[in-house]
Amino acid sequence: MYTPDSAVPEFQAAITLPQHSDDVCKTVIKKAIELGCEQAVVIHPDTITVGRWVQLKCKYGCEEYGKKLTCPPHSPSFEEMKEILSEYNKALLLHGHLSWQMRYITAEIEKLAFSLGFYKAFGLGAGPCKLCENCDTARSCIRTMEARPSMEACGIDVYQTARNHHLKIETLKNHNEEVNIYGLVLLE
């Protein structure tokens, strides 16, 4: 005999969600630190600074401009990002020192947050995507589950956003200085 309860697959009952989103955020922060972040802080999207000028730095300063589907002009514009940010009420700002590691951590935290009930979770990494040796910008991305644009590719002023939260970030005076890299996971 068919009942509504028999229509629910067993795997749906396997995930136990913490009662409060604060508990979920603590779980996600703990995992980010375990994966290699120096810091991970929950912020409000209103404190994320977005500007048109940021994508100029990609266009006139990055040799990957236009060569990756996660970079401008293929990534969301700063106007689109402002609109996207308005659809979220939380974000996790991740601080580390290696861009490749931040891209990995951001993707992992996005997956974890989704599995814990943040169904709109979306990660933004750091720097150009390096998943494929050559990105075919004439076709769709072949690694859509992993590839994400960087914060700066979407017009986010990473420096001001980090400073809004009293986190370390400075322009480098030479190549021997420690680099501060940031990623972001939007949560809702």
One Martini backbone bead per residue (centre of mass of N, CA, C, O) as a GRO file, in nm:
protein
  188
    1MET     BB    1   0.097   0.036   0.022
    2TYR     BB    2   0.054   0.375  -0.028
    3THR     BB    3   0.248   0.630   0.126
    4PRO     BB    4   0.401   0.920   0.183
    5ASP     BB    5   0.639   0.790   0.350
    6SER     BB    6   0.726   0.577   0.121
    7ALA     BB    7   0.835   0.815  -0.082
    8VAL     BB    8   1.077   0.852   0.104
    9PRO     BB    9   1.387   0.842   0.098
   10GLU     BB   10   1.625   0.731   0.319
   11PHE     BB   11   1.860   0.947   0.279
   12GLN     BB   12   1.704   1.196   0.400
   13ALA     BB   13   1.734   1.087   0.708
   14ALA     BB   14   2.060   1.095   0.745
   15ILE     BB   15   2.041   1.399   0.792
   16THR     BB   16   2.154   1.606   1.063
   17LEU     BB   17   2.049   1.906   1.168
   18PRO     BB   18   2.108   2.169   1.314
   19GLN     BB   19   1.899   2.388   1.478
   20HIS     BB   20   2.109   2.619   1.415
   21SER     BB   21   2.289   2.828   1.214
   22ASP     BB   22   2.521   2.868   1.416
   23ASP     BB   23   2.604   2.570   1.425
   24VAL     BB   24   2.668   2.546   1.127
   25CYS     BB   25   2.883   2.766   1.117
   26LYS     BB   26   3.078   2.627   1.313
   27THR     BB   27   3.122   2.378   1.137
   28VAL     BB   28   3.233   2.530   0.888
   29ILE     BB   29   3.468   2.673   1.025
   30LYS     BB   30   3.616   2.425   1.126
   31LYS     BB   31   3.666   2.307   0.843
   32ALA     BB   32   3.828   2.544   0.723
   33ILE     BB   33   4.063   2.514   0.923
   34GLU     BB   34   4.132   2.216   0.859
   35LEU     BB   35   4.193   2.292   0.543
   36GLY     BB   36   4.379   2.593   0.598
   37CYS     BB   37   4.268   2.821   0.739
   38GLU     BB   38   4.323   3.093   0.941
   39GLN     BB   39   4.034   3.218   0.873
   40ALA     BB   40   3.671   3.237   0.974
   41VAL     BB   41   3.393   3.454   0.890
   42VAL     BB   42   3.095   3.588   0.969
   43ILE     BB   43   2.896   3.778   0.739
   44HIS     BB   44   2.752   4.048   0.587
   45PRO     BB   45   2.678   4.140   0.264
   46ASP     BB   46   2.682   4.455   0.324
   47THR     BB   47   3.017   4.431   0.377
   48ILE     BB   48   3.047   4.401   0.072
   49THR     BB   49   3.261   4.526  -0.166
   50VAL     BB   50   3.160   4.688  -0.474
   51GLY     BB   51   3.326   4.744  -0.806
   52ARG     BB   52   3.401   4.837  -1.121
   53TRP     BB   53   3.722   4.862  -1.102
   54VAL     BB   54   3.806   4.566  -1.042
   55GLN     BB   55   3.784   4.455  -1.344
   56LEU     BB   56   4.020   4.626  -1.450
   57LYS     BB   57   4.245   4.455  -1.314
   58CYS     BB   58   4.190   4.219  -1.500
   59LYS     BB   59   4.207   4.349  -1.784
   60TYR     BB   60   4.464   4.537  -1.657
   61GLY     BB   61   4.678   4.268  -1.521
   62CYS     BB   62   4.570   3.990  -1.642
   63GLU     BB   63   4.655   3.711  -1.838
   64GLU     BB   64   4.354   3.562  -1.800
   65TYR     BB   65   4.185   3.740  -1.949
   66GLY     BB   66   3.931   3.564  -2.124
   67LYS     BB   67   4.054   3.248  -2.066
   68LYS     BB   68   3.819   3.213  -1.853
   69LEU     BB   69   3.501   3.127  -1.733
   70THR     BB   70   3.576   3.271  -1.436
   71CYS     BB   71   3.632   3.525  -1.602
   72PRO     BB   72   3.653   3.801  -1.737
   73PRO     BB   73   3.355   3.833  -1.917
   74HIS     BB   74   3.215   3.557  -1.787
   75SER     BB   75   3.157   3.673  -1.534
   76PRO     BB   76   3.007   3.839  -1.318
   77SER     BB   77   2.913   4.135  -1.272
   78PHE     BB   78   2.894   4.383  -1.048
   79GLU     BB   79   2.588   4.414  -1.075
   80GLU     BB   80   2.517   4.117  -1.033
   81MET     BB   81   2.655   4.089  -0.756
   82LYS     BB   82   2.481   4.287  -0.602
   83GLU     BB   83   2.221   4.127  -0.647
   84ILE     BB   84   2.311   3.860  -0.525
   85LEU     BB   85   2.380   3.962  -0.236
   86SER     BB   86   2.072   4.043  -0.173
   87GLU     BB   87   1.999   3.713  -0.147
   88TYR     BB   88   2.162   3.733   0.123
   89ASN     BB   89   2.248   3.692   0.496
   90LYS     BB   90   2.528   3.537   0.444
   91ALA     BB   91   2.887   3.491   0.507
   92LEU     BB   92   3.209   3.340   0.433
   93LEU     BB   93   3.522   3.449   0.533
   94LEU     BB   94   3.831   3.356   0.389
   95HIS     BB   95   4.167   3.291   0.525
   96GLY     BB   96   4.487   3.289   0.354
   97HIS     BB   97   4.795   3.204   0.130
   98LEU     BB   98   4.664   3.021  -0.110
   99SER     BB   99   4.494   3.011  -0.401
  100TRP     BB  100   4.458   2.705  -0.456
  101GLN     BB  101   4.351   2.642  -0.170
  102MET     BB  102   4.108   2.836  -0.172
  103ARG     BB  103   3.956   2.703  -0.402
  104TYR     BB  104   3.920   2.433  -0.257
  105ILE     BB  105   3.787   2.527   0.007
  106THR     BB  106   3.544   2.669  -0.115
  107ALA     BB  107   3.422   2.415  -0.246
  108GLU     BB  108   3.397   2.246   0.016
  109ILE     BB  109   3.220   2.447   0.177
  110GLU     BB  110   2.986   2.456  -0.014
  111LYS     BB  111   2.911   2.156   0.010
  112LEU     BB  112   2.870   2.149   0.315
  113ALA     BB  113   2.655   2.369   0.340
  114PHE     BB  114   2.450   2.229   0.165
  115SER     BB  115   2.430   1.962   0.343
  116LEU     BB  116   2.333   2.167   0.599
  117GLY     BB  117   2.098   2.365   0.433
  118PHE     BB  118   2.253   2.565   0.232
  119TYR     BB  119   2.113   2.575  -0.078
  120LYS     BB  120   2.266   2.867  -0.174
  121ALA     BB  121   2.543   2.793  -0.183
  122PHE     BB  122   2.840   3.001  -0.275
  123GLY     BB  123   3.154   3.013  -0.424
  124LEU     BB  124   3.454   3.225  -0.394
  125GLY     BB  125   3.757   3.261  -0.492
  126ALA     BB  126   4.109   3.279  -0.598
  127GLY     BB  127   4.170   3.361  -0.876
  128PRO     BB  128   4.238   3.175  -1.130
  129CYS     BB  129   4.154   2.906  -1.281
  130LYS     BB  130   4.329   2.556  -1.271
  131LEU     BB  131   4.181   2.286  -1.364
  132CYS     BB  132   4.265   2.357  -1.656
  133GLU     BB  133   4.495   2.403  -1.887
  134ASN     BB  134   4.256   2.450  -2.101
  135CYS     BB  135   4.015   2.691  -2.174
  136ASP     BB  136   3.702   2.665  -2.339
  137THR     BB  137   3.523   2.957  -2.416
  138ALA     BB  138   3.326   2.826  -2.649
  139ARG     BB  139   3.233   2.658  -2.408
  140SER     BB  140   3.139   2.477  -2.165
  141CYS     BB  141   3.199   2.381  -1.868
  142ILE     BB  142   3.354   2.069  -1.739
  143ARG     BB  143   3.373   2.189  -1.407
  144THR     BB  144   3.101   2.291  -1.247
  145MET     BB  145   3.148   2.166  -0.950
  146GLU     BB  146   3.434   2.348  -0.912
  147ALA     BB  147   3.405   2.597  -1.068
  148ARG     BB  148   3.495   2.937  -0.973
  149PRO     BB  149   3.484   3.244  -0.914
  150SER     BB  150   3.619   3.516  -0.812
  151MET     BB  151   3.580   3.790  -0.639
  152GLU     BB  152   3.717   3.989  -0.846
  153ALA     BB  153   3.563   3.885  -1.105
  154CYS     BB  154   3.285   4.018  -0.955
  155GLY     BB  155   3.379   4.306  -0.811
  156ILE     BB  156   3.528   4.248  -0.550
  157ASP     BB  157   3.666   4.419  -0.279
  158VAL     BB  158   3.890   4.262  -0.096
  159TYR     BB  159   4.029   4.472   0.074
  160GLN     BB  160   3.777   4.615   0.197
  161THR     BB  161   3.638   4.365   0.306
  162ALA     BB  162   3.860   4.286   0.504
  163ARG     BB  163   3.872   4.564   0.652
  164ASN     BB  164   3.573   4.558   0.754
  165HIS     BB  165   3.698   4.295   0.947
  166HIS     BB  166   3.997   4.325   1.047
  167LEU     BB  167   4.180   4.205   0.823
  168LYS     BB  168   4.448   4.094   0.663
  169ILE     BB  169   4.572   4.349   0.425
  170GLU     BB  170   4.817   4.412   0.167
  171THR     BB  171   5.022   4.549  -0.024
  172LEU     BB  172   5.292   4.462  -0.207
  173LYS     BB  173   5.645   4.538  -0.213
  174ASN     BB  174   5.729   4.229  -0.237
  175HIS     BB  175   5.782   3.878  -0.305
  176ASN     BB  176   5.847   3.804   0.017
  177GLU     BB  177   5.575   3.852   0.108
  178GLU     BB  178   5.292   3.793   0.261
  179VAL     BB  179   5.001   3.646   0.151
  180ASN     BB  180   4.657   3.749   0.132
  181ILE     BB  181   4.383   3.530   0.108
  182TYR     BB  182   4.044   3.524  -0.039
  183GLY     BB  183   3.725   3.390   0.039
  184LEU     BB  184   3.374   3.297  -0.049
  185VAL     BB  185   3.059   3.209   0.118
  186LEU     BB  186   2.742   3.192   0.037
  187LEU     BB  187   2.450   3.217   0.260
  188GLU     BB  188   2.095   3.046   0.289
   0.00000   0.00000   0.00000
